[in-house]
Amino acid sequence: MYQDVTKQAAQAMEELLAAAKLERGDLLVTGCSSSEMVGLKIGKGSSLEAARAAFDGIYPVVQEAGVALAVQCCEHLNRACLLYTSDAAD
């Protein structure tokens, strides 16, 4: 599962960056449900493995593009956003 999710996340992010025409230094806010990624209802099957797999696919793509990434947390963490920036975006 890990490798499939990582590959799909990377491909989706490449397509999103191309469609959005983001530039170096821009901020992209994203979020998804790890529960839904493993086929369950939101909040009913959180999966750290699925979250890691998605992040490991997404982050290198945005880092290479020089785009800062903010990831929205789940409702259990009050939907807070975590900000990740690449050195290229600084």
C-alpha positions in Angstrom: 0.0 0.0 0.0 2.7 2.5 1.0 4.5 2.6 -2.4 1.2 2.8 -4.3 -0.1 5.7 -2.2 3.3 7.5 -2.4 3.4 7.2 -6.2 -0.3 8.3 -6.6 0.3 11.3 -4.3 3.4 12.4 -6.2 1.5 12.1 -9.5 -1.5 14.0 -8.2 0.7 16.8 -6.8 2.6 17.1 -10.1 -0.7 17.4 -11.9 -2.0 19.9 -9.4 1.1 22.1 -9.5 1.0 22.2 -13.3 -2.7 23.1 -13.4 -2.5 25.7 -10.6 0.6 27.3 -12.2 2.1 27.9 -8.8 5.4 29.7 -8.6 8.5 29.4 -6.4 7.6 30.8 -3.0 3.9 30.3 -3.3 2.0 28.5 -0.5 -0.1 25.4 -1.1 -2.6 24.2 1.5 -3.6 20.6 1.3 -5.4 18.1 3.4 -7.0 14.7 3.1 -8.4 12.0 5.3 -6.1 9.0 6.0 -9.3 7.2 6.9 -10.7 7.7 3.5 -7.4 6.8 1.9 -7.8 3.3 3.4 -11.5 3.0 2.5 -13.2 4.1 5.7 -15.3 7.0 6.8 -13.6 10.2 7.9 -12.3 9.9 11.5 -13.1 6.1 11.6 -9.7 4.6 10.7 -6.9 7.1 10.9 -3.7 5.6 9.4 -0.3 6.9 10.1 1.1 4.7 7.4 -1.2 6.2 4.8 -0.4 9.7 6.0 3.3 9.1 5.8 3.0 7.5 2.3 1.0 10.6 1.0 3.5 13.0 2.6 6.5 11.1 1.2 4.9 11.5 -2.3 3.8 15.1 -2.0 6.7 16.8 -0.2 9.5 16.1 -2.6 7.4 17.4 -5.5 6.5 20.7 -3.8 10.1 21.0 -2.5 11.5 20.7 -6.0 9.0 23.3 -7.2 10.0 25.7 -4.5 6.5 25.8 -3.1 5.7 25.9 0.6 3.4 23.2 1.9 0.8 23.6 4.6 -1.0 20.4 5.6 -4.4 20.6 7.4 -4.8 18.2 10.3 -7.8 16.2 11.2 -10.8 17.3 13.3 -9.1 15.6 16.3 -6.4 18.3 16.1 -8.9 21.1 15.5 -8.0 21.2 11.8 -4.7 23.0 12.5 -2.3 23.6 9.6 1.3 22.5 9.8 3.6 24.5 7.5 6.5 22.8 5.7 8.9 25.0 3.7 11.6 24.0 1.3 15.0 25.7 1.2 14.2 26.6 -2.4 11.2 28.7 -1.3 13.1 30.8 1.3 
